[in-house]
Amino acid sequence: MNKVLMIFSNSYEGHYARDLAHGFNKNGIEIAFVSLNGAAEPNWIKDFQAKDFSFRFHKSHHIIWKTVILYKLIREYKPDILQTHLFIAGITGLLSGKLASTPVVHTRHHIDEHYQSGTFIHRWIDRTVARKSKHVVVCSKAAKKWLVEIEGISDSHITVINQGFDFSYLQPSAEAIAKAAKDLEFSEENLNIICVARYSRAKGQDYLLYAISELVQTVPNLSLTYMGPGDSSWLVTLIHELNLGDFVKVLSARKDVPACIAAADMIVHPSLADSFSQLVIEAQAVGGLLIATDIAAAREQIVDGVTGVIVPPRDSKSIVQAVLGLMSKPELSSSMRQNGPSHVQEKFTWQRMVDEEISCLRTYL
């Protein structure tokens, strides 16, 4: 295997693609990336001698035109194998790969999100892409179980590769943490809670808001900061309806997420749909005090009561109890902050992820 083309629906600027580029480069494998919405080339591309072909695409292009452009790129670049990431990339990558007679391994980054907020067409395409690809990679055992039991994908057609992390990037300096605290207007007198996720009802932000409306009755010095990409208008409306404007801020995405969560007193991740949560790993890596819902890979990522607290999904009262419980048990909270970093640094290394990724692609080439 000499050349791999990674195809993403949107931007691939984050740590996942960066660490793949680093690892493939170290193993002497040429790697190229495509963002099908024409996202800007990340700064780290040249560091690992990776190639970027995203400039050939634009977010306004119809999916058929994206497929045509991708097919032409495959014929020109001649990768040994394609690896697709996310929904649109799965469709276009599969079609283009079939036309160009190039094997396609599809990475499925979600589990049941289209069962919660999608349509029959979304679900049918998910199943079809998974079945027709050469192989499927998922980020957790929970995701594999879903694909086998709900979507009818063969067990042998799926490989589990947990995401890995370069923890040198997850060690914000004291200065960076102080700056984040100032930017987010955290106060030493307050209980500063943060929730970092894409704005979507599938991420359960409303359940956290209902919990806050109850918590402020007994913890009036509480502040909640939402942070992430997407349309937050529905959440802002709910905040006004619950008269929580004095307690809650809704902010756009920031690049200094590790510093922000390290600056917070607690991190709550109330998601209803995750295959594998990057935020959960980041929160433990920086020694954050984490409360997360019991969905998908939560128990693969968190040791309940040791590195974080796991609560039932769609249950605002359980979030209330978890917050109050941690406030009343400072020794437990302190031990969780100490246990988190060593736990994730041992289990979720980027080197392990890259080795498993390369082995999988070589197997299905």
N, C-alpha and C positions, 0 to 999 in steps of 0.2 A: 504494500500500500504506500504510494508515493504522494498522492494529492487528494485532499478532501475538500468538498464545498459545503459549507454550513449555510443553511437558508433560514432566515428569521422573518416572521411576519412584520415585525416592527424594529425598533432600535435594538441593537445587541451590545450597547455600551457597558452593561453591568459586568460584575465580577465573573459570572459563569463563562461567557465567551472569552473574556480576557485570560482566564486560567486554562481554558482549552488551548488557546493560541500558544500560551507559554509552554504547556506540556507537549503539544504536538511538535513545536519547534525544537525542544530539547531532544525529542526522539527522531529528529531528522525527517519529519513528515511535513510537507507543504500544506498549509491550510489557507483557505480563502473564505470570505464572508459576503453575504448578501442580505441587505434589509429591503424587503419588498415595498416598503413605503418611502424608500430613498432617504433614510435617516443619515445624518452626518457621520463621517468616518470617525471612530473613537481615537483619542490621542495615543492609545497604547498600541495601535496597529503596527507601526514601524518598529516598536521595541522588540517584537517577536517575528519580524520579517513575514508578517501575514499580508494577504492581499484583500482589497475591498472592491466590490463591484456594485455597490449600492447606488452609485451615481447614474446607473443605467435605468433606474426605476424611479417612479414618482407615486406618491400616495393617491393621486387622482386617476392613475391608470386602472382600467377595468381588469378584473381578474383574468380574463381571456388574454388580454394584451400582455399582462405580467407573465403568463404561461409561455407565450410566444417568445418574449425577450429572454426568459430563463432558459428555454430550450436552445436558443441561439448561443447563449453564454456557455451552456454545457458542451455544445458541439465545439465551441472555440477553445474553452479552457481544458476540456478533457479530463475531468476529475475521475478518480477510480471509483468513488462512491459519494452519494449525497446524504447529508443528514439534515432533516427538516425539523423546525421548531415552531410550535403554535399553529393555530387553526388555518389561516390562509396559506402559510408556508407549506403545511401538510398537503393541501389540495394541489397547489401549483407545482410543488416539488414532485409529488407522485406522478402527475400528468406529464410533466417535462421529462422526468426520469424514464418513464415508460417509453415515451417517444424517442428518447436518445439512447435507449437500451443501457441505462446506467442504474445500478442498484440503489435503492432508497431505504435508509433506516430512519424511521420517524420517531422523534422524541415527543412524548405526550406529557405536557406540563400541567394538565388539569385532570380532575376526576369527574365530578358530577355537576360542574358549573352549568353546562348546557341542559342538564336535567332540571336545574333550578330556574334558570333565566333564559334559556335558549328555546329553539323551536324543534319540531320533528326533523326538519331539514338539517339543522345543526347536528343533531344526534346521529342522524343517518350518515352524514359525511364523516363524523368522528369514527364511527364503526367501519365505514368503507375504507378510509385512509389507513386505519390500523390493520385491517385484514389484508389489504392489497400491497402494503409496503413489505419489503423484504424481511424486516424485523421491526420490533417496537421496543424502545427504551422508555422506562418510567422511573420516576425519582423516589418511589417508596413502595414497600410491600403492600400498603393499603391501596395504592393506585393499581398495582397488578391484580389484586383481589377483585377490584371493581371491574376491570376490563374482562377478567375471566368470568365472573359470576353474573354481571349485569349486561355486558356487551357481547358476551359469547366469543371472546378471543381465546385462542388456544394458549394454554399455559406455556408451552414450549416456544411460542412465538414472541415472548416477552422477557426482557432482561431488566432487572432492578439495578439501577446505579444511583445511589444517593449523591446529591450534589456535594461538592467539596468546596472548601474556602481557603484562601490565602490569608491566614490570620494576622500577617504582618500589616494588612490593610485595616484590620479591625482592632487597632490599638490607638484610639484617639489620644492626643496629648492633653495635658491638663489645660493648656491654653485653648485648644479647640473645644473642649468640654465647657469651659467658662464662657467662651464666645457663643456657643449654642444656647446655653442657659440664658444669656443676656438677650439674644435674638428672639428666643421663645418666651421671654418675659417670665421665666421661672422665678419664684420667690422662696427664700428659705423658710418663710412662715407658712407656706402652703404645702399641701400634698400634691405634687406635680405629676399627673398621669399623662402618658402619651400613647397614641394609637397611630401606627404607621401602616397604611395600606392604600391600594387603589380604591377610589370612591365608588362603591357598588354595594347594593343590598346584599349581594352574595358574601360580602366581607363582614356582615353583622354589626356594622357601626351603630345601627339604630338600637340594638340590644344593649350596647354599652351606654348609650345615651339614656335609656330608661333606667339603667343601674345608677347613673350619675344623679338623675332626678330624685332618686331615693337616698343616695349617699349624702347629698348636700343637706339633708335634714339633720344629720348627726355630725357631719364633717363639713362645716360651712367654709373652712379655709382650703377648699379643694379647687384645683384647676385641671381641666382636660384639654389637651391639644391634639387635634386630628391633623395628620399630615400625609399627603400623597397626591398622585396624579388623578386626573379624571374630573367628571362633573359632580360637584358637591352640592348643587342647588337643592336637591331633595333633602339632604342632611341639614342644611342651613334652615330650610323651612321648618323641619321638625324641631330644631333647637328653639326657634321662636315660639312654636306652638307649646313647648314645654317650659317656656320662660327661663331658659338656661343661658341666655346671652352673656350674663355676668360671669359665668363659670367655664364656658367652652369657647375655644378658638378653632377655626377651620382654616388650615394653611395649605398652600400648594406644595409640591414635592421639593425636597432639598437634596443636595448631594452629600451632605455631612450627616447622614443618618446615624452611623455609629456614635458620633459625638452627641447627637440629640438624645438618643436613647440612654446613653451613659449619664447625661445630665438629669434625666427624669428620675423621680422617686419610684415609679412603677411603670411597667409597660403592659398594656392589655391588648391581646390579639383575639378579638371575638369572632373570627372568621367562621363562615359556614361552608366554605368551599376552598380547600387547598389540597394540592397534591403533595407539595413539600414546601414549607414556609421558610424563605430566606430570613425573614424578620426574626423568627424564633431562634435561629442559630445566632444571628447578630446580637440579639438581646442577651443570650447566655454568654457569648464571647466577651462582651464588655462588662460582664458582672452585673447585668441588670436584674431587677426583681420582676419576674415574668408571670403573668396570668394568661393562659391560652385555652381555647376551646378544644374539646375532645373530638377532633375530627381527623380523618385521613391519617397522616403520618405523625400526629402530635406525640403519641407514645413511643414512636421510633426516634424522636428528636429530643424529648424531655423526659427526665426521670422525675415522675410526679412526687412532690414533697421534698425533693432533694436538689433539683436544679431549677424548679419552677412549680407552678400550681396549675393543674388541669381541671377545667370546669365543664359541665355539660353545655352543648351549643344551644342557642335560642333560649337562654335561661338567664335573664338579667339579675334575678335574685341570687343566683349562685355567684355571679360576679361581685355583687354587694358583699356576700359572706366572705369571699376570698380576699377582697380588699381589707375589710375590717379584721379578718383573721391575721393577715400579715402585719397590720398596724399594731395589733395586740401582742405579737410574738416577735420582738426585735431580734432575739437570738436565732430563730429559725430564718428570718429574713437575711441576717448576716451570713449564715452558713450557705444559703442558696446562692448568694452573690459570690461566695468563694468557690462553690462547687461547679458553677456553670462553665467558666472558661476551660478548666481542665477536661471536663466532659466532652465538649464539642471539639476541642483541639486534638483529642485522641481519636475520635470517631469520624470526623468530617474533614479530612485533609484534602486539599486539591490534588496532591500527587496520587492519592488512591483513586480519586475520581477519574483522572486522566488515564491511568493505567487500565482501569476497567473499560473506559470508553474506547481506547485504541484496540484492546483485545476483542471487544464486541464487534467493532467495525471490520476488523481483519477476519473474524469468523464468518461474517455475512457478506463479505466482498464477493 
